[in-house]
Amino acid sequence: MSPGTILVTGGAGYVGSHFVARLDDDGQRYVVLDNLSRGCAEFAPRGRLVTADIADETLVERLCREEGVDVAVHFAAYAYVGESVSEPQRYYENNVVNTIALLRALRRAGVGNIVFSSSCATYGEPPSGESIVESTLQQPVNPYGRSKLMVEQILADYEAAYGLRSIALRYFNAAGASERHALYEQHDPETHLIPLAIDAALGSRSLEVYGNDYPTPDGTCVRDYIHVDDLADAHVRAVDRLRRGGDPLRANLGIGRGASVLEVIAAVEAAAGASVRYRFGPRRSGDPPALVANPQLAQRELGWQPRYRKLDDIVRTALLGYRRAHG
Ligand SMILES: NC(=O)c1ccc[n+]([C@@H]2O[C@H](COP(=O)([O-])OP(=O)(O)OC[C@H]3O[C@@H](n4cnc5c(N)ncnc54)[C@H](O)[C@@H]3O)[C@@H](O)[C@H]2O)c1
């Protein structure tokens, strides 16, 4: 039997649009559901975007039946840590309550599989010095991370009670842009380091580096940057696993190596051929010194290997994306 259609929620966003481009390359059937509260309509191929909210249960149920959806890949969410602290209600409503509505519609339509965008934010501030494995205690320190952990828990309960099979992929720091498709990272406001550093090299902004007294080699925070196309590849493999009847999974997606803020700045300066205007500011609360994935479980269970292993390569593609976005 040929596979059904993939429902991609949030497919007009940064990570979701890269997954959609990969589905196009592979010739897979999909439909994008995005309310365009964030994200970009042009990122979703014409005719494949349904502009609606995941909470519209009637529409989602009908869409799934009409399109023959067999798997949902659920990117749609709000994803700014700072905003989640000042507006927790919006985060719990959109990321948790609206996800429950989506799950209800999926169940009614008989969709039995879901891949969920989780986050390293579910780990909170893990003990420093070690890379993070999936069994590391999940103790999120902000509403965004808590909303992601709640959905992971809801999915586990739905799996046990209703047989809705799920894979939650815990991304570390998504970065870069497609080398072939006209996509790029766009968040408003932008909070991610690489696009901010590029803008501080080529645009008008300057960059504030939060803290230079962390217990890391150069005193700045260390993060694990994973290319969006490598995230897309992991999602394709997760969909295949569910379709083949494989077991549920919770897995980290990172390259397994960290880069400090100063290393990112140096990589951006080398790629852009311009210096990054930055200054040191105080630490931000809730920023752990280092967050580095141990990605072995995803490698073993999904047969996944990140192709972009060097920060310089990731930054080079981010610069391509920046140039696309800024003409
Ligand atoms: N970018 C990262 O570094 C990162 C890291 C870990 C996890 N994640 C998760 O990955 C997912 C995608 O992140 P992103 O960076 O692409 O974000 P994004 O904001 O670019 O994309 C999210 C998309 O979801 C849509 N959306 C939001 N609420 C919706 C709703 N109720 N109904 C329909 N559409 C809705 C938005 O319009 C947007 O297009 C999110 O779930 C995020 O929490 C991202």
The ligand as an SDF file (V2000), in Angstrom:
LIG
                    3D

 44 48  0  0  0  0  0  0  0  0999 V2000
   14.3510   27.0100   16.0090 N   0  0  0  0  0  0  0  0  0  0  0  0
   14.9100   26.3020   16.9840 C   0  0  0  0  0  0  0  0  0  0  0  0
   16.1040   26.4520   17.2940 O   0  0  0  0  0  0  0  0  0  0  0  0
   14.1010   25.2620   17.7260 C   0  0  0  0  0  0  0  0  0  0  0  0
   14.7370   24.4980   18.7120 C   0  0  0  0  0  0  0  0  0  0  0  0
   13.9790   23.5260   19.3870 C   0  0  0  0  0  0  0  0  0  0  0  0
   12.6510   23.3240   19.0700 C   0  0  0  0  0  0  0  0  0  0  0  0
   12.0570   24.0960   18.1230 N   0  0  0  0  0  0  0  0  0  0  0  0
   10.6480   23.8610   17.8180 C   0  0  0  0  0  0  0  0  0  0  0  0
   10.5240   23.6430   16.4280 O   0  0  0  0  0  0  0  0  0  0  0  0
    9.2730   24.1370   15.9520 C   0  0  0  0  0  0  0  0  0  0  0  0
    9.5050   25.0870   14.7910 C   0  0  0  0  0  0  0  0  0  0  0  0
   10.3280   26.1680   15.2280 O   0  0  0  0  0  0  0  0  0  0  0  0
   10.6980   27.3570   14.2280 P   0  0  0  0  0  0  0  0  0  0  0  0
   11.9630   27.9560   14.6900 O   0  0  0  0  0  0  0  0  0  0  0  0
   10.5610   26.8750   12.8370 O   0  0  0  0  0  0  0  0  0  0  0  0
    9.5090   28.3760   14.5640 O   0  0  0  0  0  0  0  0  0  0  0  0
    8.6680   29.3240   13.5760 P   0  0  0  0  0  0  0  0  0  0  0  0
    8.0090   30.3380   14.4290 O   0  0  0  0  0  0  0  0  0  0  0  0
    9.5270   29.7800   12.4380 O   0  0  0  0  0  0  0  0  0  0  0  0
    7.5740   28.3150   12.9910 O   0  0  0  0  0  0  0  0  0  0  0  0
    6.4080   27.9630   13.6900 C   0  0  0  0  0  0  0  0  0  0  0  0
    5.2430   28.0130   12.7070 C   0  0  0  0  0  0  0  0  0  0  0  0
    4.0630   27.5580   13.3770 O   0  0  0  0  0  0  0  0  0  0  0  0
    2.9820   28.3990   13.0030 C   0  0  0  0  0  0  0  0  0  0  0  0
    1.9860   28.3390   14.0950 N   0  0  0  0  0  0  0  0  0  0  0  0
    2.1420   28.7150   15.3890 C   0  0  0  0  0  0  0  0  0  0  0  0
    1.0180   28.4920   16.0820 N   0  0  0  0  0  0  0  0  0  0  0  0
    0.1200   27.9650   15.2140 C   0  0  0  0  0  0  0  0  0  0  0  0
   -1.2370   27.5240   15.3390 C   0  0  0  0  0  0  0  0  0  0  0  0
   -1.8830   27.5910   16.4920 N   0  0  0  0  0  0  0  0  0  0  0  0
   -1.8430   27.0210   14.2370 N   0  0  0  0  0  0  0  0  0  0  0  0
   -1.1900   26.9470   13.0420 C   0  0  0  0  0  0  0  0  0  0  0  0
    0.0800   27.3580   12.8750 N   0  0  0  0  0  0  0  0  0  0  0  0
    0.7270   27.8630   13.9550 C   0  0  0  0  0  0  0  0  0  0  0  0
    3.5870   29.7910   12.8070 C   0  0  0  0  0  0  0  0  0  0  0  0
    2.8060   30.6070   11.9760 O   0  0  0  0  0  0  0  0  0  0  0  0
    4.9600   29.4200   12.1850 C   0  0  0  0  0  0  0  0  0  0  0  0
    4.8840   29.4170   10.7660 O   0  0  0  0  0  0  0  0  0  0  0  0
    8.5850   24.7790   17.1550 C   0  0  0  0  0  0  0  0  0  0  0  0
    7.6950   23.8450   17.7070 O   0  0  0  0  0  0  0  0  0  0  0  0
    9.7420   25.0450   18.1080 C   0  0  0  0  0  0  0  0  0  0  0  0
    9.2970   25.0430   19.4490 O   0  0  0  0  0  0  0  0  0  0  0  0
   12.7490   25.0630   17.4380 C   0  0  0  0  0  0  0  0  0  0  0  0
  1  2  1  0
  2  3  2  0
  2  4  1  0
  4  5  1  0
  4 44  2  0
  5  6  2  0
  6  7  1  0
  7  8  2  0
  8  9  1  0
  8 44  1  0
  9 10  1  0
  9 42  1  0
 10 11  1  0
 11 12  1  0
 11 40  1  0
 12 13  1  0
 13 14  1  0
 14 15  2  0
 14 16  1  0
 14 17  1  0
 17 18  1  0
 18 19  2  0
 18 20  1  0
 18 21  1  0
 21 22  1  0
 22 23  1  0
 23 24  1  0
 23 38  1  0
 24 25  1  0
 25 26  1  0
 25 36  1  0
 26 27  1  0
 26 35  1  0
 27 28  2  0
 28 29  1  0
 29 30  1  0
 29 35  2  0
 30 31  1  0
 30 32  2  0
 32 33  1  0
 33 34  2  0
 34 35  1  0
 36 37  1  0
 36 38  1  0
 38 39  1  0
 40 41  1  0
 40 42  1  0
 42 43  1  0
M  CHG  2   8   1  16  -1
M  END
$$$$
